[in-house]
Amino acid sequence: MEFSNSSQGNLFIHHDYSGNMTKDNETNSSGSETNSMACFQLQIPQELFLSLGLISLLENILVVVAIIKNRNLHSPMYYFICCLAVSDMLVSVSNVVETIVMLLHDHGLMDLYPGILRHLDNIIDVMICSSVVSSLSFLSTIAADRYITIFYALRYHSIMTTQRAVTIIAAVWLASITSSIFFIVYHTDNAVIVCLVTFFCSSLVFNAVLYMHMFLLARMHSRSIPANFNKKRRPSTSMKGAITLTILLGVFIVCWGPFFLHLILILTCPTSPFCNCFFQNFNLFLILIICNSLIDPLIYAYRSQELRKTLKELLLCSWFFGSD
C-alpha cells in the first residue's frame, strides 16, 4: 500500500520530487487503463504552495501570540483554540519546509539522497498526521466545552478548570503525536487508513450530536421568549462560541473531506481507472488542506471581538516598529 511514487512510500502523498502523483502499485496494476482515460490533472505551481503556507503560518502565529498576550483570552476555550492554531501551523510548516526543499532541488541548489528524502518525508508525514488528529480532537474538545457551558452553566468553572484544560491539552498532543508515529511506522497496513477514516467519521458524529442538542435547546429557548423581547436579545456567549465552532467544523470538513475520500478510495478501488484519475489530483487536496489553515484564523478574528482587537494591536505595533 504505497502512497507515493518515491521509493520509500509514505502515508501521505506529497507533491513529490519526481512530479508524478500516481502510486507505484496503481501504476503497475492499472497503468494501461489509466492511460486510456482522459484524466484531468490540475497543475499547481510550487510557488503557490509556498505563498499559502507562509501566509497561513504567519496568521496562526499571530493568533497564538494574541491569545498569550491578552489576559481576557486566558480561558479554556481559547486555550483549545490556541492549540487548534498550533495544529494548523504544523500543516503550514510541513508545507513550507517541503516546498523550499523541492525548489532548491529543482534549481540544482541541493542534492537529495534517498535516505534524507525518506527521513524528511517521514517527519512531514508525522506533522500532517499529528495536525489532522489533533485538529479533530480539539474541535471535539471545544464542542464538549461549549456543551458544558450551555447545559452545566453554573458548574462550568468547577468542571472545566485551568488545570483540567491543561491536562486535556497535554493528553491530546501526546495521543496525536504517538498515534501519528505509529501510523507512519505501519503505513503499509490498510488498518492505518481504516483507523484514520474511522476517527474522522466518529469525530464528526460526536460533534454533530452535541451541536444538534445545543441548537435544539437554543431553538426551544428562543420560542419560549416573547417575540418583542427576543428581537432585542443578543445571542449568549456560549451559543456564539458554539456557532463559531460549527463554522470551523464545516470548513474543516470541506477542506479535509477530499483527503479522506482519497483514503477511502484507496481502500475500496485502488486499481479503478476512475479512482486513479482522482488520485492524480492530490495536489489540489493539499491546497485545500492548506486553505483550512489559512481560513481558521480569519474565522477566529471575525467571530471574536476581543481577539480581533488584540490582533489589530499586534499588527499596528509591528507596522509601527517596522516603519521606524
N, C-alpha and C positions, 0 to 999 in steps of 0.2 A: 504494500500500500504506500507507494512513494507519492509525494505531493509536489515535488519539483523536478525539473529536468536536470538538475545538477546531480552529481554523483552521490551526494550524501542523502538527499531526500528527507525533507523535514515535515513537521506537522503543518506548517503554514507555507503556502506558496508565496514567495516574494517576486517582485519584478526582477527576476534573477539576472545574473551576469551574462548569460548566453542570449537573453532577449526572447527565449522560447518559453511560452507559458503552458505547453502541453505536458502531460505527465508521461514518464517513461513507460509505465505498464499500459497506459491507454494507447500510446503511440504504437507500441509493439503489437497490441492485440487488435486494434481497430483503426490503424493509420490509414489504410486504403479507403475505409468507409468515410472517415472524416474528410479526407481529401476530396472525395466525390461530392461532398456537400459544400455549398457556398456559405461558409461561416463568416459572419460579420465580427470583426475584431477591432475594437476601438484602440487606436494608438495614443497613448498618453505620454507626453514628454516628461523626462525625469525632473526637469526644472519645475514643473507644476507640483510634483510630489514634494520637492524641497521647499517651495514657497508656502504651500499649505501647511506643511509640517512646522516650519519656523513660526508662522503666524499663530497656529494653534498652541504651540509651546509657549509663546510669549503671553497669549491670553490666559492660559491656565496658571502660569507663574504669577500673573497679576492677581488672579482670583485667590490663590493661596496666600500671597503677601497681604492682600486686603483683609482676609479673614483673620490672619495673625495680628495685623495692626489694629483693627477695630475691636475694642473690648465688648461692644454691643453685639458682636457676632460670635462671641465665645459661648456658644450653646451647643448641645449635642447635635442638632440638625445641621448646623453649619460646620461642625467638625466632620460630619459624614459627607457633606458637600465638598469640603476641602479634600477629603480622601478621594472623592469621585473625580475631582480636578487632577489629582496626582495620577489616578488611573488613566485619564486622558493624556497626561504628559508622557506616560510610558509608550503609548502609541506614537506620539509626536517625536519623541527622542529616538525610538527604534527606526522610524521612517527617515528622519534626518540623517542619522548615522549611516544607514544602509545606502541612501541616495548619494551622500557625499562620497562614500567608498566606491560606488558604481561610477560616478562621474570621474573620479580620479583614475579609476581603472580604464575607463573608455578613452580617456585622453592620454593614456600611457604614463601617468604620473605615479602609479602604484602597481607593484607586482603582487598578485594574489595567488598564494599557494593553496592547494586543495585542503590541507589541514586547517589553515587560517580561515578559509571560507566556511568550513564545517563548523568551527567554533563560533564564528561570527553569526552564522545562521541559527545555531542553537541558542545563543544569547538573545537574538532578536525574537526568536520564536517564544522563548520563555517570557520576554517582556510583553509581547502581544497577548499571549495566553493569560498571563497574570492580569493584564488590563481587562480582558473580557470577563474573567471570573470575578475579579474584584469589583468591576462596574456593576455587574448583575447583583452581586452580594450587597453592595452599598445602596443600590436602588431599592432592593428589598428591605434593607435596614431602615432607610428613610421612610419607606411606606409603613413599616411597623411603628416607627417613631411617630408619624402623623396619626396613625390609628390610635395610639395610646393617648395622644393629646386630645383627641375627639371623644373617645369613649371612657377614658380614665383621667379626665382633665384635672380633677382635684388631687389625684395621687401621682400625677406625671413626674413632678420633681423628686419624689421619693423612689419612683420606679426607674426613671432614666437619669441617674446621677452622672456627674462628670467621670467619676471613677469607672462606672459601669460602661459608659460610652467608650472610654479609652480601652477597656478590656475587650469590648466588641471589635473595635478598630484593629487592635493587635491580633485578635483571633482571625479576623477576615484576611489580613495581609499574610499571616503565617499560612493559613489554609490555601490562599491563592497562589503563593509562590511555591509551596510544597507540591500542590497538585499540578502546577504548570511544569515543574521539573519532571515530575512523574510522567506526565503526558508526553513530554518531548523524548524522554528516555525510551518509552514504549510506543513511539509514534507509528511503528509498523503494525500495531494491533488495531483492528477495527473497533475494539471495545473503547478505545480512546475517543473516537468520533462519537460513538453511542453515548458515552458519558457527557461529552460537551453538549450534544444536542439535547439530551435528557435534562441536563442542568438548565439550559436555556429555556426549554419549554416549561419546566416546573417553576422556574423563577417568574415567568410570565403569568402562569396560572395563579401563583401565590399573590403577585401584585394585583392581578385583575380581581381576585376575590376580595382583597382588602379595599381596593378603590370602589368597587361596586357597593360594598357595605357602607363605606363612608359617604358616598354620594347619595345613596338611597336615604340615609339618615338625614343628610342635609336637605334633601327634597321634602321629606316628611316634615322637617322642622320649619322650612320656609312656608309650607302650606298651612301650618298651624298659626302663623303670624298674620295679623290683619294686613290687608293689601297696602294701605296707606303707610303703615309703619315699615313694611317690607321694602318699599321703594327707597326709603331713606336709610335703611340698614346696610351697612357695609359688610362684606364677607369677613368672617373671623380669620385670625392669623393662621389657625390650624388648617382651615379649609383652603386658604390661599396657598399654604405650603403643599397641601395635597394636590391642588390644581397644577402647581409648578412641577411637582414630581410626575404627574400624569403626562405633562408635555415632554419632560425629559425621557420618560419611558417610551413615549410614542416616537420620538426622534431616534432613540436607541434601536427600536425595532426596525424602523425604516432604513437606518444606516448599516446595521449589522445583519439584518434579515437575509440579504443576498449571500452573505458569507456562510450563514448557517444552512441556507438552501444548497449552497455549494457542497457542504459537508454531507448533507442528506443524499444528494445526487451521487456522491462518491460511493455511498453505501448501496444505493438502490440501482443505479445504472452506470457503472464505471466504464463500460465499453460501448454505450449507446452513442451513435454519431451526434444526436441532438445534445446529449449531455457534454460531449467533448467540445462542441461549439460553445456551450455555456462556460466550461472550464477556461476556455481561451480568453475570456474577458475578465479574468480575476483582477487585473489592474484596476478595472472600473470599481470592483468591490472594495479594493484597498482605498481608493479615493473617497468612497462613501464612508468608510471607517474613519478616515482622517477628518472628513467633514463633521462627523459626530463630535470629535474632539474640538473642532472649530466652533460648532454651534452651541454646545453646552454652556460655555462662559457667557455668551450673549443672552441665553435664557436666564441664567443666574442674575445678571445685571438688570434685565428687563423686568423680572418679577420681584426683585428685592430692592426697595428704595435705599435702604441702609448700605447695602453692598454697592449699589450704583454710585452713591455719594462718595464712598471710600475709593472706588476705582477712579472717579473723576479727580479726587485729590492726588492720588498716586500719579496719574497721567500729567496733571498740571505741575506737580513737583519735578517730575522727570523732564518735562519740557522746559521748565524754568532753569534748572541746573544745566540742561543741555544747551540752552541759548547763551548762558554765561561762558 
